[in-house]
Amino acid sequence: MIDNISKALSLKPSQVQHALDLLNEGATIPFIARYRKDQTGNLDEDQLRAIEQTWKYQNSLQERKESILQILEEKKLLTKELKSSILGAETLASLEEIYRPYKEKRKTKASEAIAKGFGPLADKIWEQKYDPRTLADEEGLEQAGYILAEKISDMADIRSMIRDNLLKYESISSSLKKDAEDPQGVYEQYYDFSNPLSKLPSHRLLALDRGEKEKVLTVTLTSDNEKLEQMIQRKLLKRNSPSHDYLETVIHDALIRLMLPSIKREIRSTLREKAYEDAIKGFAANLEHLLMARPLKGQVMLSWDPGYVNGCKLAVLGSAGELLDTTVVYPFKFVSKGKKPQTDSPAYQAAVKETRSLINQYHPTVIVIGNGTASRESIDLITDLLKEYPDISYLIGSEAGASVYSASELAKEEFPDLPVEKRSAISIGRRVQDPLSELVKIDPQSLGVGMYQHDVPQKQLKEALDFVTDKAVNQVGVNVNIASPALLRHISGLKKPQINKILKARGLKPFNSREQLKDLFSAQIYEQSIGFLRIPGGQNPLDNTGIHPESYELTEKLLEQSHLSLADLHTQAFKAKIQKVDPRQMAKKLNSDTYTVADIIKELESPGLDPRDSLDGPILKKGILEIEDLTPGMELQGTVRNVTSFGAFVDIGLHEDGLVHISRLSNKFVKDPNEVVHTGQIVTVYVVDTDVRRKRISLSMVPGKI
């Protein structure tokens, strides 16, 4: 099994073995990836998860093999050849195909014919030595035909031949269902659609599935039945067989009635599983980049959650995300959607006055405006007001998931005295100040960074997104004295009991040493979690780094060998000197491994460094832009909001994101948009065209390719 996994994942067997040993001992994936590189050969979190998942799959496959072998043994059907085929099966699907002829079947025409005693007749005809008409009457031939049709349809090699042919040469087609309703034209491109199965993109299959489910589309797989029948005949019929004509009819029945319907279902199911996998991978990649987006640190912020009748909710946040003030204004209360607000109305002027008062009192440097209902009007109001404050910038923030957070138990605990609607403004602002800390409070499926998220298996999606969140939180690390319970929940090894102990202890007195956490945890949980829990300004400067306490002694020896002192840790002289230390040579001197020593040096170079600080920050705006202002060829800067299999959606400062189609992402052929862009990335785009009525914007990332 170890060999199978190492081959499947292109890893050394020793890497797989060490990883599985560590996982079986209770080590977490983040801990192994960060602190056991010497044992795994520097496997990252994704490789470790792949090992874990492949191991689980191989175990399931092995258990199923043993179960099938036992059943066949009991039925006295197990031959040496059959046992070899079962043991050699590499996937659950191929295993079930081998087992198919021996499965207990529900009542079929063939089983009824066997019960009536027509089995021996079918066997005799199958020898192809006799003219079937000399062996039985019309009813006998019909009943034997049912038995033989099922026999043919159960042949693994025949089914495999047909499946391969369909996948290689056939297409999936769709048409508009009679009397179907699609008022928005969502599925218009699929009303008369065909795509070869061999070149079918995942997103198209999922769109077809959804259209079929919503009773808008009729979806079919094509097949050249005559060609397939001839292929089966060549494989099964003997030359000059007296039963040739009869068996031709049986083969036709086996193909049309039994094989094609089930094989086409299997093909769609297999393609669907692959499409689900692709969609979940895309969702996970988008979420990872969103969580790892650069925080806008040290900024006092005014967060504006737009609305019509229920008003615009405002929250002023301090530089550390603390709530300073909150209010609701109603500039658009009597404005119909799509109509311009009366800027001289009392309600509008009162809203401007209230906003100006908050700005004058708290001096925010940034205003973040939610991108939901009434955001267009809100941008107009804010940009007009900011003419008085040239030093203040604004940006458009995502509202996705803010309402989910606002009504959550966590939000109630954080802000018990605030109504639901005011909490959403806090969430919109805080996710700009520190995306990771705020977004972990929201169900990832509510963040709008995936594709067909409600169509894919929810359990698989949740597992993938939880893994991504765990990975991001542990890569960044958390300040144990201020991290929220939602953030601590993703720290390696920590569960609710340990989190409650942390909250209770720090509520009495902030931690000033990692040593103090030893009393709260078991030895194993302390080992798994402590490297990801940071204490800025504590007794030991190493407590605010990713260096694990198990390596403190090694770190001290390294400093001694380098003639350095922790007292000088934050000086330029220290940084210059530690950068010159060669990890390999130092590892030999200290009788340690290169991976651990290299990581220690990296941490000492930039103690407490946030890995997100090197990434693109949010785009801060001063002017205003409307869809009517866009012209073909116009150059803009934008933030990638969502990456799909057909392209990327880019926020260019309007309510609507623009789409860069996969064909316009690069001058080169792009198979997967994730190879070129990721969520949160700042990109230069060029306007291709606009559809003002449908609020659609086409963009290109290649100058001149419009």
Salt bridges, closest charged atoms under 4 A:
ASP46 OD2 - LYS471 NZ 2.63
GLU96 OE2 - ARG64 NE 2.63
GLU96 OE1 - LYS103 NZ 3.44
GLU97 OE2 - ARG159 NE 3.03
GLU97 OE2 - ARG163 NH2 3.07
GLU104 OE2 - LYS75 NZ 3.14
GLU112 OE2 - LYS107 NZ 3.71
ASP131 OD2 - ARG133 NH2 3.04
ASP154 OD1 - ARG100 NE 3.24
ASP154 OD2 - LYS105 NZ 2.82
ASP209 OD1 - ARG268 NH2 2.66
ASP209 OD2 - ARG272 NE 2.64
GLU212 OE1 - ARG268 NH2 2.85
GLU229 OE2 - HIS252 ND1 2.54
ASP245 OD1 - HIS244 ND1 3.64
GLU248 OE2 - HIS244 ND1 3.47
ASP253 OD1 - ARG257 NE 2.87
GLU266 OE2 - ARG100 NH1 3.85
GLU266 OE2 - ARG159 NH2 2.85
GLU266 OE1 - ARG163 NH2 2.92
GLU277 OE2 - LYS281 NZ 3.45
ASP278 OD2 - LYS274 NZ 2.91
GLU288 OE2 - LYS471 NZ 3.16
ASP380 OD2 - LYS340 NZ 3.94
ASP384 OD1 - LYS387 NZ 3.18
GLU388 OE2 - ARG356 NH2 2.92
GLU409 OE2 - LYS412 NZ 3.25
GLU414 OE2 - ARG430 NH1 3.47
GLU414 OE2 - LYS441 NZ 2.99
ASP434 OD1 - ARG612 NH1 2.75
GLU438 OE1 - LYS441 NZ 3.04
ASP455 OD2 - ARG210 NH2 2.71
GLU463 OE2 - LYS459 NZ 2.99
ASP466 OD2 - LYS462 NZ 2.72
ASP470 OD1 - HIS490 ND1 2.65
GLU515 OE2 - LYS518 NZ 3.69
GLU527 OE2 - ARG36 NH2 3.41
GLU550 OE2 - ARG36 NH1 2.75
GLU550 OE1 - HIS548 ND1 3.98
GLU553 OE2 - LYS557 NZ 3.72
ASP599 OD2 - ARG34 NH1 3.18
ASP599 OD2 - LYS37 NZ 2.84
GLU603 OE2 - ARG34 NH2 3.53
ASP610 OD2 - LYS297 NZ 3.28
ASP610 OD2 - ARG612 NH2 2.66
ASP613 OD1 - LYS297 NZ 3.24
GLU626 OE2 - LYS340 NZ 3.93
ASP651 OD2 - ARG641 NH2 2.82
GLU656 OE2 - HIS655 ND1 3.59
ASP691 OD2 - ARG694 NH1 3.97
